[in-house]
Amino acid sequence: MYRRFVDEYDSDSGVRKYTSGTAGYGIGYLLTHDYARLYLEVVDSYLKTSPPKPLRVLEFGCGGGMNIIHLIPLLERYGFPVGRAFGTDFLPRMVGTAKQQAKASLPSRLAGILTFYTARNENLGQDLAQAIGSPVESLSGSFDLIIGVNTFRYCYRLKKDLDCARDIHRLLRPGGICVVIDMNTRFPAFRSRLNGSDQRVPVATYVPTLEEYAAPFKTAGFEVLREENFCWIPHSAGRALTTFCRTMSPFLNLVARSRAMRSLVIARRSNRGIE
């Protein structure tokens, strides 16, 4: 199964799919609208301090770095300074692309606080510590915000979802927040093509339910603050489809929110849980 993931993402088409400028109009819109509003709400509601304290941010499974490259200037612009930021991905090629994108897209000061490393989601703490050259204990409790977009389902397919949630718990400070956004198995297109409840569908294409996304975080000792479905805009959508989906979103949320395209879990580390 791991070989399948490598073959899917370590290709020219895979890199283009997770790189700004070639990923699609839809993801660009989401990063500056829906996802941006969500991140600002999370930081303002759960991490805001007075005076503002610089945040330490980590995105796991960052691909070509699109999300965190948008996130850092967004937070800075709204008065939430970032002290250090990290992106991790299991493919060195994606990490190299993310480094290039950050250097080309960000002002030098912001590019200087963002570093990308090769690390697997299912062994996040150990791999990140090894890449940095620090003891894994030195990273415990060191992050304020950890984000994963379209990546946690791979941990579930590998049966490593609890390992990843435990590592995130260790990496976050008490009160730190994890945001997971991923595919919703109840979205009709995903369900017909990918739902693993059909025994004919291989586990390598399984999309977890919302409850399955949230369960490992609860087991690892997190307080799950939000567990819901949202977003009707495909990452790969062009301008016309994005406009149509954006226009229809209020109606769709009213009549069929549980079948929206994305699953969202927002979890806060407490002092309880598995260490």
C-alpha beads as a LAMMPS data file, in Angstrom:
LAMMPS data file: protein, C-alpha beads

275 atoms
274 bonds

1 atom types
1 bond types

-500.0 500.0 xlo xhi
-500.0 500.0 ylo yhi
-500.0 500.0 zlo zhi

Masses

1 110.0

Atoms # bond

1 1 1 0.000 0.000 0.000
2 1 1 2.843 2.415 0.814
3 1 1 4.265 1.820 -2.661
4 1 1 0.901 2.815 -4.112
5 1 1 0.990 6.142 -2.258
6 1 1 4.511 6.811 -3.512
7 1 1 3.526 6.023 -7.098
8 1 1 0.471 8.303 -6.834
9 1 1 2.226 11.385 -5.437
10 1 1 5.860 11.068 -6.503
11 1 1 5.075 11.862 -10.119
12 1 1 4.908 14.985 -12.234
13 1 1 1.094 14.955 -12.124
14 1 1 1.112 14.362 -8.364
15 1 1 3.413 17.314 -7.738
16 1 1 1.314 19.569 -9.981
17 1 1 -1.807 18.542 -8.079
18 1 1 -0.332 19.841 -4.805
19 1 1 1.464 22.947 -6.047
20 1 1 0.132 26.493 -6.288
21 1 1 -0.543 27.606 -9.834
22 1 1 -1.263 24.101 -11.129
23 1 1 -3.499 22.562 -8.443
24 1 1 -6.725 24.217 -9.607
25 1 1 -8.680 27.408 -9.067
26 1 1 -10.797 25.792 -6.338
27 1 1 -8.016 25.222 -3.845
28 1 1 -6.749 28.763 -4.354
29 1 1 -10.210 30.080 -3.561
30 1 1 -10.545 27.898 -0.461
31 1 1 -7.152 28.896 0.896
32 1 1 -8.103 32.569 0.732
33 1 1 -11.763 32.196 1.757
34 1 1 -13.289 29.111 3.439
35 1 1 -10.107 27.636 4.896
36 1 1 -8.746 31.090 5.739
37 1 1 -11.894 31.989 7.703
38 1 1 -11.697 28.687 9.537
39 1 1 -8.046 29.115 10.539
40 1 1 -8.583 32.691 11.717
41 1 1 -11.614 31.632 13.738
42 1 1 -9.642 28.832 15.380
43 1 1 -6.703 31.052 16.310
44 1 1 -8.916 33.907 17.468
45 1 1 -11.158 31.626 19.547
46 1 1 -8.592 29.291 21.079
47 1 1 -5.055 30.646 20.707
48 1 1 -5.359 34.446 20.869
49 1 1 -3.232 36.088 23.560
50 1 1 -2.697 39.672 24.656
51 1 1 -0.130 40.822 23.833
52 1 1 0.086 38.477 20.821
53 1 1 2.516 35.634 21.403
54 1 1 4.317 34.259 18.323
55 1 1 2.817 30.962 17.262
56 1 1 4.638 27.746 16.443
57 1 1 2.784 26.046 13.607
58 1 1 3.132 22.636 11.961
59 1 1 1.382 21.237 8.902
60 1 1 1.753 17.478 8.462
61 1 1 1.287 15.907 5.044
62 1 1 1.836 19.336 3.498
63 1 1 2.467 18.194 -0.081
64 1 1 3.849 21.078 -2.115
65 1 1 3.296 23.490 0.777
66 1 1 0.312 25.432 -0.596
67 1 1 -1.670 25.521 2.636
68 1 1 1.022 26.608 5.075
69 1 1 2.523 29.064 2.566
70 1 1 -0.874 30.806 2.487
71 1 1 -1.424 30.421 6.225
72 1 1 1.649 32.231 7.545
73 1 1 1.045 35.609 5.849
74 1 1 -2.676 35.287 6.617
75 1 1 -2.014 34.975 10.350
76 1 1 0.523 37.786 10.284
77 1 1 -1.882 40.072 8.417
78 1 1 -4.560 39.601 11.069
79 1 1 -2.268 40.222 14.012
80 1 1 -1.237 36.671 14.872
81 1 1 2.562 36.597 14.504
82 1 1 4.255 33.304 13.657
83 1 1 7.545 32.552 15.382
84 1 1 8.375 29.290 13.599
85 1 1 6.525 27.139 11.114
86 1 1 7.188 23.657 9.795
87 1 1 5.781 21.573 6.977
88 1 1 6.297 17.834 6.696
89 1 1 5.600 15.307 3.965
90 1 1 6.623 11.692 3.455
91 1 1 8.040 12.356 -0.013
92 1 1 11.368 14.181 -0.367
93 1 1 10.276 15.404 -3.814
94 1 1 7.239 17.152 -2.302
95 1 1 9.420 18.664 0.424
96 1 1 11.841 19.992 -2.172
97 1 1 8.967 21.491 -4.162
98 1 1 7.542 23.102 -1.018
99 1 1 10.891 24.725 -0.266
100 1 1 11.038 26.174 -3.764
101 1 1 7.460 27.432 -3.548
102 1 1 8.037 29.129 -0.191
103 1 1 11.165 30.875 -1.427
104 1 1 9.361 32.096 -4.548
105 1 1 6.086 33.082 -2.869
106 1 1 6.915 34.553 0.534
107 1 1 8.818 37.666 1.637
108 1 1 12.282 36.712 2.853
109 1 1 11.387 37.260 6.528
110 1 1 8.433 34.854 6.371
111 1 1 10.294 32.359 4.180
112 1 1 13.002 32.375 6.846
113 1 1 10.677 31.150 9.604
114 1 1 9.213 28.314 7.507
115 1 1 11.101 25.037 7.165
116 1 1 10.101 21.822 5.418
117 1 1 11.204 18.321 6.389
118 1 1 10.606 14.765 5.257
119 1 1 8.500 12.971 7.884
120 1 1 5.777 10.359 7.810
121 1 1 2.407 11.107 9.399
122 1 1 2.408 7.775 11.201
123 1 1 5.794 8.461 12.831
124 1 1 5.572 12.230 12.936
125 1 1 7.388 13.065 16.161
126 1 1 10.348 10.751 15.680
127 1 1 10.804 11.564 11.998
128 1 1 10.598 15.314 12.581
129 1 1 13.049 15.169 15.472
130 1 1 15.487 13.115 13.403
131 1 1 15.190 15.528 10.466
132 1 1 15.817 18.541 12.708
133 1 1 18.621 16.793 14.566
134 1 1 17.066 17.163 18.011
135 1 1 15.912 14.648 20.630
136 1 1 12.231 13.842 20.183
137 1 1 11.645 14.939 23.794
138 1 1 12.679 18.476 22.882
139 1 1 9.669 18.762 20.570
140 1 1 7.092 17.688 23.155
141 1 1 4.636 20.466 23.900
142 1 1 6.338 22.834 21.462
143 1 1 3.539 23.629 18.980
144 1 1 0.481 25.839 19.299
145 1 1 -1.267 24.800 16.088
146 1 1 -1.004 21.640 13.985
147 1 1 -2.921 21.266 10.718
148 1 1 -3.487 18.413 8.295
149 1 1 -5.400 18.866 5.024
150 1 1 -6.341 15.865 2.877
151 1 1 -3.780 13.649 4.579
152 1 1 -5.173 12.005 7.724
153 1 1 -7.131 9.425 5.746
154 1 1 -3.841 7.821 4.704
155 1 1 -3.020 7.155 8.361
156 1 1 -6.395 5.475 8.705
157 1 1 -5.781 3.296 5.658
158 1 1 -2.434 2.218 7.122
159 1 1 -4.122 1.575 10.494
160 1 1 -1.787 4.193 11.982
161 1 1 -4.391 6.873 12.748
162 1 1 -4.009 6.530 16.515
163 1 1 -0.206 6.671 16.237
164 1 1 -0.506 9.962 14.353
165 1 1 -3.035 11.396 16.819
166 1 1 -0.807 10.438 19.753
167 1 1 2.196 12.121 18.172
168 1 1 0.179 15.275 17.516
169 1 1 -0.940 15.222 21.158
170 1 1 2.672 15.029 22.308
171 1 1 3.825 17.780 19.961
172 1 1 1.117 20.252 20.992
173 1 1 1.386 22.316 24.148
174 1 1 -1.503 22.002 26.631
175 1 1 -4.322 24.007 25.096
176 1 1 -2.819 23.650 21.615
177 1 1 -5.130 22.984 18.686
178 1 1 -5.158 20.444 15.862
179 1 1 -7.253 21.046 12.726
180 1 1 -7.903 18.147 10.347
181 1 1 -9.683 18.663 7.016
182 1 1 -10.235 15.651 4.778
183 1 1 -12.603 13.973 2.341
184 1 1 -16.139 13.123 3.477
185 1 1 -17.173 9.569 2.649
186 1 1 -20.824 10.692 2.478
187 1 1 -20.174 13.095 -0.391
188 1 1 -21.889 11.276 -3.296
189 1 1 -18.932 11.238 -5.704
190 1 1 -16.516 9.992 -3.036
191 1 1 -19.022 7.467 -1.704
192 1 1 -19.709 5.797 -5.019
193 1 1 -16.055 5.554 -5.947
194 1 1 -14.137 5.205 -2.689
195 1 1 -16.253 4.064 0.219
196 1 1 -14.555 1.135 1.916
197 1 1 -17.780 -0.220 3.391
198 1 1 -18.094 -1.997 0.053
199 1 1 -15.952 -5.107 0.423
200 1 1 -15.029 -4.904 -3.261
201 1 1 -13.250 -1.589 -2.645
202 1 1 -9.593 -1.978 -1.549
203 1 1 -8.500 -0.437 1.733
204 1 1 -6.046 1.758 -0.189
205 1 1 -9.014 3.851 -1.394
206 1 1 -10.973 3.897 1.872
207 1 1 -12.410 7.244 3.011
208 1 1 -13.185 7.305 6.766
209 1 1 -16.452 8.534 8.206
210 1 1 -16.515 11.732 10.243
211 1 1 -16.699 9.627 13.395
212 1 1 -13.650 7.627 12.287
213 1 1 -11.664 10.811 11.725
214 1 1 -12.516 12.040 15.232
215 1 1 -12.164 8.757 17.150
216 1 1 -8.329 8.531 17.383
217 1 1 -8.139 12.098 18.705
218 1 1 -10.638 11.268 21.437
219 1 1 -8.693 8.117 22.322
220 1 1 -5.398 10.050 22.398
221 1 1 -6.807 12.426 25.036
222 1 1 -7.959 15.382 22.961
223 1 1 -11.077 17.390 23.614
224 1 1 -12.870 17.443 20.257
225 1 1 -14.279 20.947 19.883
226 1 1 -15.856 20.591 16.448
227 1 1 -16.760 17.518 14.403
228 1 1 -18.705 18.411 11.275
229 1 1 -18.944 18.413 7.496
230 1 1 -18.448 21.531 5.393
231 1 1 -17.323 22.882 1.986
232 1 1 -18.820 22.156 -1.438
233 1 1 -15.955 23.387 -3.622
234 1 1 -13.572 20.807 -5.148
235 1 1 -9.869 21.595 -4.883
236 1 1 -9.534 20.966 -8.617
237 1 1 -12.520 23.113 -9.660
238 1 1 -12.122 25.763 -12.322
239 1 1 -13.419 29.306 -11.960
240 1 1 -16.934 28.575 -13.278
241 1 1 -17.482 25.485 -11.103
242 1 1 -16.098 27.299 -8.065
243 1 1 -18.536 30.169 -8.613
244 1 1 -21.444 27.739 -9.023
245 1 1 -20.538 25.741 -5.892
246 1 1 -20.017 28.914 -3.865
247 1 1 -23.452 30.195 -4.932
248 1 1 -25.145 26.904 -4.084
249 1 1 -23.329 26.346 -0.777
250 1 1 -25.849 28.082 1.542
251 1 1 -28.707 26.010 0.109
252 1 1 -26.715 22.777 0.174
253 1 1 -25.653 23.420 3.773
254 1 1 -29.299 23.866 4.692
255 1 1 -30.605 20.663 3.111
256 1 1 -27.625 18.258 3.040
257 1 1 -24.746 19.451 5.205
258 1 1 -23.754 15.917 6.243
259 1 1 -22.987 15.189 2.576
260 1 1 -20.656 18.154 2.093
261 1 1 -17.295 17.505 0.471
262 1 1 -15.064 17.816 3.542
263 1 1 -14.904 16.422 7.058
264 1 1 -13.584 18.729 9.776
265 1 1 -12.210 17.838 13.190
266 1 1 -10.914 20.524 15.564
267 1 1 -9.322 19.084 18.682
268 1 1 -7.631 20.670 21.699
269 1 1 -4.925 19.052 23.763
270 1 1 -5.683 18.842 27.448
271 1 1 -3.483 17.522 30.254
272 1 1 -5.220 14.177 30.061
273 1 1 -4.478 11.441 27.577
274 1 1 -1.984 8.940 26.364
275 1 1 1.658 9.937 26.484

Bonds

1 1 1 2
2 1 2 3
3 1 3 4
4 1 4 5
5 1 5 6
6 1 6 7
7 1 7 8
8 1 8 9
9 1 9 10
10 1 10 11
11 1 11 12
12 1 12 13
13 1 13 14
14 1 14 15
15 1 15 16
16 1 16 17
17 1 17 18
18 1 18 19
19 1 19 20
20 1 20 21
21 1 21 22
22 1 22 23
23 1 23 24
24 1 24 25
25 1 25 26
26 1 26 27
27 1 27 28
28 1 28 29
29 1 29 30
30 1 30 31
31 1 31 32
32 1 32 33
33 1 33 34
34 1 34 35
35 1 35 36
36 1 36 37
37 1 37 38
38 1 38 39
39 1 39 40
40 1 40 41
41 1 41 42
42 1 42 43
43 1 43 44
44 1 44 45
45 1 45 46
46 1 46 47
47 1 47 48
48 1 48 49
49 1 49 50
50 1 50 51
51 1 51 52
52 1 52 53
53 1 53 54
54 1 54 55
55 1 55 56
56 1 56 57
57 1 57 58
58 1 58 59
59 1 59 60
60 1 60 61
61 1 61 62
62 1 62 63
63 1 63 64
64 1 64 65
65 1 65 66
66 1 66 67
67 1 67 68
68 1 68 69
69 1 69 70
70 1 70 71
71 1 71 72
72 1 72 73
73 1 73 74
74 1 74 75
75 1 75 76
76 1 76 77
77 1 77 78
78 1 78 79
79 1 79 80
80 1 80 81
81 1 81 82
82 1 82 83
83 1 83 84
84 1 84 85
85 1 85 86
86 1 86 87
87 1 87 88
88 1 88 89
89 1 89 90
90 1 90 91
91 1 91 92
92 1 92 93
93 1 93 94
94 1 94 95
95 1 95 96
96 1 96 97
97 1 97 98
98 1 98 99
99 1 99 100
100 1 100 101
101 1 101 102
102 1 102 103
103 1 103 104
104 1 104 105
105 1 105 106
106 1 106 107
107 1 107 108
108 1 108 109
109 1 109 110
110 1 110 111
111 1 111 112
112 1 112 113
113 1 113 114
114 1 114 115
115 1 115 116
116 1 116 117
117 1 117 118
118 1 118 119
119 1 119 120
120 1 120 121
121 1 121 122
122 1 122 123
123 1 123 124
124 1 124 125
125 1 125 126
126 1 126 127
127 1 127 128
128 1 128 129
129 1 129 130
130 1 130 131
131 1 131 132
132 1 132 133
133 1 133 134
134 1 134 135
135 1 135 136
136 1 136 137
137 1 137 138
138 1 138 139
139 1 139 140
140 1 140 141
141 1 141 142
142 1 142 143
143 1 143 144
144 1 144 145
145 1 145 146
146 1 146 147
147 1 147 148
148 1 148 149
149 1 149 150
150 1 150 151
151 1 151 152
152 1 152 153
153 1 153 154
154 1 154 155
155 1 155 156
156 1 156 157
157 1 157 158
158 1 158 159
159 1 159 160
160 1 160 161
161 1 161 162
162 1 162 163
163 1 163 164
164 1 164 165
165 1 165 166
166 1 166 167
167 1 167 168
168 1 168 169
169 1 169 170
170 1 170 171
171 1 171 172
172 1 172 173
173 1 173 174
174 1 174 175
175 1 175 176
176 1 176 177
177 1 177 178
178 1 178 179
179 1 179 180
180 1 180 181
181 1 181 182
182 1 182 183
183 1 183 184
184 1 184 185
185 1 185 186
186 1 186 187
187 1 187 188
188 1 188 189
189 1 189 190
190 1 190 191
191 1 191 192
192 1 192 193
193 1 193 194
194 1 194 195
195 1 195 196
196 1 196 197
197 1 197 198
198 1 198 199
199 1 199 200
200 1 200 201
201 1 201 202
202 1 202 203
203 1 203 204
204 1 204 205
205 1 205 206
206 1 206 207
207 1 207 208
208 1 208 209
209 1 209 210
210 1 210 211
211 1 211 212
212 1 212 213
213 1 213 214
214 1 214 215
215 1 215 216
216 1 216 217
217 1 217 218
218 1 218 219
219 1 219 220
220 1 220 221
221 1 221 222
222 1 222 223
223 1 223 224
224 1 224 225
225 1 225 226
226 1 226 227
227 1 227 228
228 1 228 229
229 1 229 230
230 1 230 231
231 1 231 232
232 1 232 233
233 1 233 234
234 1 234 235
235 1 235 236
236 1 236 237
237 1 237 238
238 1 238 239
239 1 239 240
240 1 240 241
241 1 241 242
242 1 242 243
243 1 243 244
244 1 244 245
245 1 245 246
246 1 246 247
247 1 247 248
248 1 248 249
249 1 249 250
250 1 250 251
251 1 251 252
252 1 252 253
253 1 253 254
254 1 254 255
255 1 255 256
256 1 256 257
257 1 257 258
258 1 258 259
259 1 259 260
260 1 260 261
261 1 261 262
262 1 262 263
263 1 263 264
264 1 264 265
265 1 265 266
266 1 266 267
267 1 267 268
268 1 268 269
269 1 269 270
270 1 270 271
271 1 271 272
272 1 272 273
273 1 273 274
274 1 274 275
